[in-house]
Amino acid sequence: MSDYAEPFSPSLAPFHETFGTFTPEAIVFDCDGVLLNTQSLWEDTQVEYLEARSLEMDEERRRWLVGRDVKDVVIAIAELTGEIPEEVGEALKKIYFAKLAEGIPVLPGAAELLKAASSRIPVAVASNSNRAPLVSELADVGLLPYVDHVVSLDDVPNPKPAPDIYVRACELLGVAPERTLAIEDSETGAQAASAAGCRLIVAPTIPGQNPEGELEIEAIGDAGLREWAATWPDRRKGYSPVYNALGLVRHEIPEAIVTDCDGLLLDTEALWTETQLKVLYDAGVSPTEEDLGALMGTTLEQTADILGEMTGQDPAHVQQLVTDDFQSRLGSSVPVMPGAREFLALASTKVPIAVASNSWHEILEKKLTGAGLIEYCESLQSASTVENPKPAPDMYEAGAKALGCEPSRCLAFEDSPIGARAAKAAGMTLIGIPSTGQPIDVADVTLSSLSDPDFLAWVKSWPNRKQD
């Protein structure tokens, strides 16, 4: 007999009969075969690889491998073909990524359920995939903003069917497993969720798979599941979709920051443009928008070369003109971009910060000192400290090295396309904050300013990684 006083629709009956008055405080989704139809692509990849060698896998082994670690699949196929596992892995990856390039299919109803659930309770995705492609796939299909935490086989000692991935997801969500709902499609994943102590719904999508859970539904798009989710209490307490819409925010908490300076921290781009225009106007040259675009993000030497060519003057002479005029405009007080001081003051208590600028080192240090921001910066990288300036990655790589951090674990900030190319070439996650009207297409996330309240709330949530 149900504890619910209100009558409910027939589609809700299985959920109330199975779970009674229980409503989850958090939810953990498997990815392949639950949210994305990538499990079938992975299965097709294996079949295609074996058929090309006139081989096939026996049904028992194939069933056992569904949902398992990629390494298990590679080893099994290598044993079957007699090939080197590393070569098999590379070949499978090539085939699989080619299929992904044609489009990542989202399972019907998955996006709607994920969005509905995330508006009420915290959400995690727990997958036996490697972290980088997992996050990338979720981002590519627009689901990542609705996920609070991503847990992959890279994040735990043991992949599914061990419970580690689900245990870690519950830890990150701050909810006990018995108060967490898991949704799985494979026997391997169901074993992991059950072993962790999660409440479990299974939605098998692979023929031959019979995962055991408390309730089995035909598909993730089950109308009753969506209807049940709509009845869950709102446990978000001020949840903001914009907060998660920062893209990789909850999934790639940085270990260090490497940021551009002009137009990002300091409002000096306008002064720099005025200096360039003075040199041009004094020489009787009226620049086009294209001319000014070519000057964006350039080093002092590059600026002098471009202006020298446009005005017919010696670049060395132009360089001195530019340096003198710009330093006179700086004066004793350097304007700071909105939110920059607050951001640096907050972030510097969490992670080490480096500045990477195409300025000369002496000018960079003078600007940051004049703005009162130098105290937040542990390393300064400039056109004087590296062999190749932006758009080469040297400056960002040097900044990461100076902070003792791998570039892939650093968060970069840029306001120009040239600088953005440098940060991405170094392998960093990039937040773009355009200050010139030029879009930063390669940015992982784009904000209007560093004063964005959701962005600052995210930074505030970071653990303290600084070494005292």
N, C-alpha and C positions, 0 to 999 in steps of 0.2 A: 504493500500500500504506500502511495507516495506521501511525502511530507508536505507537498505543495498544496496550498489551499486553492489556488486559482487553477482552472482547467487549462490544459495545454494541448497544442496541436498534435496530430498523429506523428508528424515527423520528429517531434521532440520526445516522444514516448521512450525510445530506446536509451536515450541519454539520461532521462530521469530514472528509468528503471535500473540502469547500470550504476549511476553515480549518486542517486538520491539527492540530498541537499548540497552535496559537494560542488563547489565552484573553484576553479584553479586560481592561485595567486600569481602564477607565472606559467608560461607555455614554452616548450622546446620542440621545434620542428626539425626533423631530418630534412635534408635538402634534395638529393637526387631521388626522384621517384615520389616525393611528397610535394615539394614546391615546384621543382623544375623537372621536366621530362628528360633529364640528362642520363638517367639510368639506362633508358632504352638506347641512347646514343652510345653509351659505353659498352652495352651488350653487343650492339651492331658492330662496333669497332673490333671487338674480340672475334666475332664470327667472321668478319671480313678478313682479318689477319690470318686466321686459321684456314679459311676456304682458299686463300691465295696459295696455300701450301698443301691443299687437298687433305686437310685434317679437320676434325671436329672434336669438341669436348664432350665427354660423357655427361649425361643428365645429372647424375649425382654430384659430380665435381662442379659443374656449372651452377647448380643450385646452392652448393656450399659457398661459392665465391661471391654470390650476390651480396652487395653491401659491405664486402670485406675491404681491407686496406689494399691500395693499388699494388703494393709490393707483393702481396699474396697472389694477386692475379698475374702479375708479371712472372713470378717464379713458376706458377702452375703452367703457364703457356710455354715458358722456356723449357721446362721439363718435357712437355709434349712435343716440342719442335726440335729439341736438342741444340737450341741456340743459346748464345750468351745473354743472360738476363738484362744486362745494361743495354744491349742492342735491341732486344725485344721492347724494353720500356720506351726507348726513344722512338721506335717505329710506331708503337701504339699511341704515344702522345701526338705524333704527327698526324695520324689518321683522325684521332679524336678531336684535336683542335681544328682540323679542316672541317669537320662536321659542325663544330660550334660556330665557326665563322659564317655558316649559312644561316645562323639564327638560333638563339637559345629558347626552346619552347617552355613556356610556363604552363603548368597543368591547370585545366579549367577549374575556376573557383579558388585557386590557391592565393592569388593576389587579394581577392576580396576578403577571404578569411584572415589572412595575415594583417591586413589593414584594420579590420574590425577588432581583432584580438589586441593589436598593439595600441588601440585607442583606450583600452581598459586595463591591460596588465602588461608587465614586462615580457619581452620576447627574446629568445635565443635560437640560433640555428646550430645544430650539432651534427657534424658530418665527418666521415672517414676520408674526405678529400684533403689535399694539401691546402694550407691557408690562403696563399696568394690567388690561385685560380678560383677558389670558393668565394672569396670576397669580390673578386672581379666579376664573376658570373652574376652574383646577386646585385651588384651595382649596375651591370649592363642591362638588366631587365627591370631596373627601377624598384627593386624590393629592399635594397639595403637600408634606406632611410627608416624602414619600419621595424628594424631589428636592433635590439640593444646590445647583444653580444654574439659573436661568432666563435665557435670552438671547433677546431680542426684536429686532425691526427698529429699536426705539428705542435699542438699545445698540451698534449698529455703523454704520459709514459706508454700507455697501451691503447690501441684503437678498439673500436667495436669488434667483437661482442663483449669485450671488457666494459665495465660500467664507467670507466674514467671520464669519457667525454661528457656523459650526462651529469656525473658528479660535479665536474668542473663548471658546467653550464649553470647548475643550480647555485653553486658558490658565487658565481659572478652575478646572478640575478638576485642573490640574497634571500632565496626562498628554499625551504626544505624540500627534498625530493617528493615526499608524500603529499605536499601541497602544490606540486607541479604536474601539469599535464604534458605528456609526450605524445607525438604523432609519428609513427613509423610505417614503412611499407615492406621491410625485409625481415627475414628471420634473424639475421645478424643484428640489425638495429633494435629489434624488439627485445632480444636477449639482453642487450646493453641497457636499455631503458628500464626493463624489469629488475635487473640486477642492481640498478642504482636506487630503486624504490619509488620510481615515478608512477603515477597513474598513466594508463596507456590506452590509446586508440590506435588501431592498425587499419591501414588502407592499402592493401596489396595492389601493386601495379605490374609486377613481373609474373608471367605465367609460371606455375610450379612452386611459387613461394606461398607458404602458409604460416605467416607469423602469428604468434599467440599474444593476444592482448585482452583487456577487460571488455572491449567492444570492437567489433569489426564493422567498418563501413565500406561501401563500394568504391568511393573516391573522395578526395579531399574537398571536392565541390559539393558534398552532401548538404542538402538544404537544412536538414535538422541540426547539423553541426553549426552552421552559420546562425541559425535561430537560437541555439543554446548559447553561443558566444555573446549574442546580443543581450542575454539576461545576466551575464556576469557582472558583479559589482565593479564600479570604477575604482581601481586601486592606484591610478596614475598620479593623483594629487598634483595637478598643475602641469601635467605632461605637455610638452610643446613639440609638434611635428617638425618645426623648424630646427629644433635642437638636433634631432636625428637626421634631418635633411642636410646637415653639414657633410653628409656623404660617408666618409670613413671614420667619422668622429669616435664612435664607441668601439671601433674595431682595430684601430691602429693608434693607440695612445703612444705618443712619441717619447723617445728617450732623450732627445735633444732638439733644439730649434736652430735653423740657419735661415736668416732673413735678409732680404734686400734692405736698403736704407732710403735712398731718395725716392719720394713718392709713395713710400710705404710706411716708414717711421717718421721721416722728416718731410715737411712741405717745401722742399727745395727744387722740385722739378720746374716750378714756375720761374724761380730765380735763374735756374740753369737755362731755361728757354729764353728768358729775357737777355741773358748774356750772349747766347748764340745769335739772337735777332739783332743785338747791337752791333756785333761784328759784321753781320750781313748788311744791315742798313747803312753803316758807316762806309761800307765799300760800294754802296749803291745797288745792292742786290735785294730783290723782293722774292722770298722763298715761297714755294708752293707747299700744299699740304703733304705732298709726297716727299719733298725735301725735308720737312720737319719730321716726318715719320722715319726717315732714314737715320736721323740723329738720335732717336729715342734709344736709351739704354747703352749708348756707346761710351767707350773709355775717353779719357782726355786726349790721348794720342789719336784715336779714331776720329773724334770730334774735330781736332785740329786739321787732320788730313782732309776730311770732308769739306770743312769750311774753307780751307786753303784752296781746294780745287774749285769751289764755287765762287770764290772771290779773286782768284789768281794771285794769292799771297803765299809767302813761304810758310809751311806748316809750323815751323819752329817759332816764327814770329806770331802766328795766330795762337799758338799754345800759350805763349806768354800773355797775350791780350786777354784770352779767355780766363786764365788763372787769376790775373790781377782784378779783372772786372767782377768775377764771381766772388772772390774773397771780400771785395769791398761791399758787395751786396749782402753777404752773410752778416757782417757787422758783429756785434757782441751777443745778439740774441737770435737763435735759429728757430723758426716756426716748426712745431710738432704736428703731425697728422692726427686727426681725431681718433681718440682711443688708444694711441700708440703708447703713451706713458703708462696708462692703467694696465694695458696688456703686458708690457715688459715688467712692470712692478709685480704683477701677479705670476706670470709665467716663470720669472727668474727665481721664484721660491720653489718651483717644481722641477725644472730641468735647466741644464746649462744652455746658454744662448751664444751664438756667433753671428756676426754681421758680415755679409758678402756683398761688396759693392765694386762697381767698375771705376770708382773714384781712385785718385791717388791716395796713398795711405795717410799722408800728412793732412790732406784735406778732409778725409773721412774722419780721422780722429778729432780734428778741430770742430767739425760739424756736430758730432755726437757729444763732445764736451760742452760746446756752446748751448746745446739743447738740454743738457743735464741728463743724458741717457747713457753715458759711457759706463756708469757704475753697474748697469745691468748686463753688460756684454763681457763675456770671458775670452772672446777671440775676435779679432778683426782681420778679415781677408779682403784684399784690394787688388787693383791692377798692378800694384807694386810687389805683391807677395806671391803671385803665381805666374807661370809661364804664359798661359793663355787666358785672356779675360772671357767674360760671357760673350757669346752663347756657349762657349766651351764649358764643360762641367768642372774644370779644375778648381775654381773658387769654392764651389759647394762641397766638393770632395775634400778640399783642404780644411774647410770649416768643420766638417764631420770628424776628420782625423784629429784636429786640434782639441775637440771635445771628447775624444775617445769613444766615438760611436760609429757604427756602420751607417752609411748613407741611407740604407733602406729603413732604418729605424729613426730617421730624422724627419721632422716636419719643416717644409720650406714655405716661405712667403714671398710673393713677387707681385709687382704692379705692371710689368711690361712683358711683351711677348719674348723679347730677347732673353731677359732674365729667366723667364719661365722655361724656355728651352734648356737653359743651363741646369736648372734644378732637376728637371725630369731626366736629362741625360745622365745626371749623377745617381739617379735611381731613387729620388726622394718623393714622398707624398707632398703634393703642392696645393696650397690655398692661394688662389689668385684674388687680388683686390685691385682691379683696374683703376688707374688714376688718370689715364690719358684718353679714355674713350675707346681704346683699342681692346678688343676682346682677347681673353687669355684662354684659347681653346683647349690647351693641354692641361689646364688645372683640374685637379680632382674635385675641388670645391671652389665656388666663387662666392665671395661676400662683398657687400657694399663698403664696409669699413671695419676696422679693428674694434670699434665700439659696439658691434652687434651684441645685444644682451645674451642671446642664446650661445653665441661663440664664447663669450667670457664665462658663462655658466659652465660650459664644457671644460674650459681650461681650469676652472676652479675645482672641478671634479677629479683632475689628474692626481695620481699618487705622487708623493715627493720622491723623485729619483736623484736628487742632488747629493753629492758626496760631501759631507761636512768636513 
